[in-house]
Structures are given as structure tokens and as C-alpha cells.
Amino acid sequence: MAKKLLIVYYTGTGNTGRMAEEIAKGAESLGVKVELKRVEECGLSDLLEADGIVVGSPTYFSNVAWQIKKLIDESIELYRGKQLKGKVGGCFTSSGTRRDGKDCIRMLELAFGFHHEMKIVPGIVRASGDDEEETSKTCRRYGMEIAKQILS
């Protein structure tokens, strides 16, 4: 049975959505089945069914968008039973500045890595002004790294 990666994201202007699509391409290139979902379409059962979970958010005031925070808050139901423990996780953000983006990534890594005890592949930041082609390559490499962790 093919391993499954869930990429759940919120996008305001489309930048985070484009990152999600490129990460998916990278993971799929190694044979992992990818389910790409906007956070509004994602439920807790989607998190449970995946072998790996990557969460993407734009950075707003050094933090995640409220739509992603809502999913994190709802995931308390899964936290109580440590139901995400040991799953491969990752995160990404599109940000105005690299510094603010790193703060956002820290919040996501704290929620999923520290609290949910997932095996986190360190997150990636796309800052305003970054080269689009380089960003796409970085995202594809990230997807491949996540896939390698899921397959190992």
C-alpha cells in the first residue's frame, strides 16, 4: 500500500498554495501518494489517515494565519491520545521577511513537533523578493526529503 502524505495549507494571495503544489510534486516524484487540501477542507480524520503531514501558512505578524491556528487548536482532540506521535511532519510559510517567516515556522514546529511529537523535517520559508524558480526548486527538494522520511 502506498504511503500517503497530506499537505494542508491556507493561502491568501496564492504564494503558499504554489509552494504546496511544488512540495507535492517533489514527494510524488518518489512515489508517495499526495493529498493536497486547503485547510478549510481538512478534518482531523485527514490527519489521522496520513503517514506524513505538511502544514503551510502565510506569515501574519510572525505567526500562522488564524485558519491554520484553528486546525492546530482542534487537533487537541488528537493530542490527548498522542494519535499523531511518530508521524513524519513538515511545515512551510510564505512571508514578507525571512525573520518573520522563521517565527511562523517555529510556531508550527512547536505545535506538531514538540506537542504532537511528530518527526519534524525542519520547515522552509519563502520571503518576499525570493526568486520564484529557486523557491520552486527548494519546495520540490523539501517534498522529496519528506517523502524519503515517510518511506524509510
C-alpha positions as CSV (number, residue, x, y, z in Angstrom):
1,M,0.0,0.0,0.0
2,A,1.4,3.4,-1.0
3,K,2.4,5.8,1.8
4,K,0.3,8.9,2.0
5,L,1.3,12.5,2.6
6,L,-1.2,15.1,3.5
7,I,-0.3,18.7,2.6
8,V,-2.7,21.0,4.3
9,Y,-2.4,24.8,3.8
10,Y,-4.0,28.2,3.8
11,T,-3.2,30.7,1.1
12,G,-4.3,34.3,1.0
13,T,-2.6,35.6,-2.2
14,G,-1.6,32.3,-3.8
15,N,2.1,32.2,-2.7
16,T,1.6,29.5,-0.1
17,G,-0.6,27.5,-2.4
18,R,2.1,27.5,-5.1
19,M,4.6,26.3,-2.5
20,A,2.2,23.4,-1.5
21,E,1.9,22.3,-5.2
22,E,5.7,22.3,-5.6
23,I,6.2,20.3,-2.4
24,A,3.6,17.8,-3.7
25,K,5.5,17.4,-6.9
26,G,8.7,16.6,-5.0
27,A,7.0,14.0,-2.9
28,E,5.2,12.4,-5.8
29,S,8.4,12.1,-7.7
30,L,9.5,9.4,-5.1
31,G,6.2,7.5,-5.3
32,V,4.4,8.9,-2.3
33,K,0.7,9.4,-2.7
34,V,-0.1,13.1,-2.0
35,E,-3.4,14.6,-0.9
36,L,-3.3,18.4,-1.2
37,K,-6.0,20.1,0.9
38,R,-6.9,23.6,1.7
39,V,-7.3,23.9,5.5
40,E,-11.0,24.7,5.1
41,E,-11.5,21.2,3.6
42,C,-9.3,19.4,6.2
43,G,-10.7,17.5,9.1
44,L,-9.0,15.6,12.0
45,S,-9.6,12.3,10.2
46,D,-7.5,13.5,7.3
47,L,-4.6,14.0,9.8
48,L,-5.1,10.5,11.2
49,E,-5.2,8.8,7.8
50,A,-1.9,10.2,6.6
51,D,1.6,8.8,7.1
52,G,3.0,12.3,6.9
53,I,1.6,15.8,7.3
54,V,3.0,19.0,6.0
55,V,1.3,22.3,7.1
56,G,1.6,25.6,5.2
57,S,0.6,29.0,6.2
58,P,1.3,32.6,5.2
59,T,3.0,34.5,7.9
60,Y,0.9,37.2,9.6
61,F,2.7,39.2,12.3
62,S,5.3,36.5,12.8
63,N,2.6,33.9,13.3
64,V,0.3,31.5,11.4
65,A,-2.9,32.5,9.8
66,W,-6.0,32.0,12.0
67,Q,-7.3,29.3,9.7
68,I,-4.2,27.2,10.4
69,K,-4.4,28.1,14.1
70,K,-8.0,26.8,14.2
71,L,-6.8,23.4,12.9
72,I,-4.0,23.3,15.4
73,D,-6.5,24.2,18.2
74,E,-8.9,21.5,17.1
75,S,-6.1,19.0,17.0
76,I,-6.1,18.9,20.8
77,E,-8.5,16.0,20.4
78,L,-5.7,14.0,18.7
79,Y,-3.1,15.3,21.2
80,R,-4.9,13.7,24.2
81,G,-4.3,10.3,22.8
82,K,-0.9,11.1,21.2
83,Q,-2.5,10.0,17.9
84,L,0.0,11.9,15.7
85,K,3.0,10.8,17.6
86,G,5.8,9.4,15.4
87,K,4.3,10.6,12.1
88,V,6.5,12.5,9.7
89,G,5.8,16.2,9.7
90,G,6.9,19.4,8.0
91,C,5.9,23.0,7.6
92,F,6.3,25.9,5.2
93,T,5.4,29.6,5.0
94,S,5.4,32.5,2.6
95,S,6.4,35.7,4.4
96,G,7.2,39.3,4.0
97,T,10.5,38.8,5.7
98,R,12.7,35.8,6.5
99,R,12.8,36.7,10.2
100,D,9.0,36.8,10.5
101,G,8.8,33.5,8.5
102,K,11.2,31.8,10.9
103,D,9.0,32.8,13.8
104,C,5.9,31.3,12.0
105,I,7.9,28.1,11.3
106,R,8.8,27.9,15.0
107,M,5.1,28.0,15.9
108,L,4.3,25.2,13.5
109,E,7.2,23.1,14.6
110,L,6.3,23.7,18.3
111,A,2.7,22.5,17.8
112,F,3.4,19.5,15.7
113,G,7.0,18.5,16.7
114,F,7.1,19.3,20.4
115,H,3.4,18.9,21.4
116,H,2.2,16.2,19.0
117,E,5.6,14.5,19.0
118,M,5.8,14.2,15.2
119,K,9.2,13.6,13.5
120,I,9.6,17.1,12.0
121,V,11.7,17.9,8.9
122,P,12.8,21.5,9.6
123,G,10.4,23.9,7.8
124,I,11.1,26.2,4.9
125,V,10.4,29.9,4.3
126,R,9.7,31.8,1.1
127,A,10.4,35.5,1.8
128,S,9.1,38.4,-0.3
129,G,11.6,39.0,-3.1
130,D,12.9,35.4,-3.3
131,D,13.4,34.1,-6.8
132,E,10.4,32.1,-7.9
133,E,12.4,29.5,-9.7
134,E,14.6,28.9,-6.7
135,T,11.6,28.8,-4.4
136,S,10.1,26.1,-6.6
137,K,13.3,24.0,-6.5
138,T,13.5,24.4,-2.7
139,C,9.9,23.3,-2.3
140,R,10.4,20.2,-4.6
141,R,13.5,19.2,-2.7
142,Y,11.6,19.7,0.6
143,G,8.8,17.4,-0.7
144,M,11.4,14.8,-1.7
145,E,13.0,15.0,1.8
146,I,9.6,14.5,3.5
147,A,8.9,11.6,1.1
148,K,12.2,9.9,2.0
149,Q,11.4,10.2,5.7
150,I,7.9,8.6,5.1
151,L,9.4,5.8,3.0
152,S,12.2,5.0,5.5
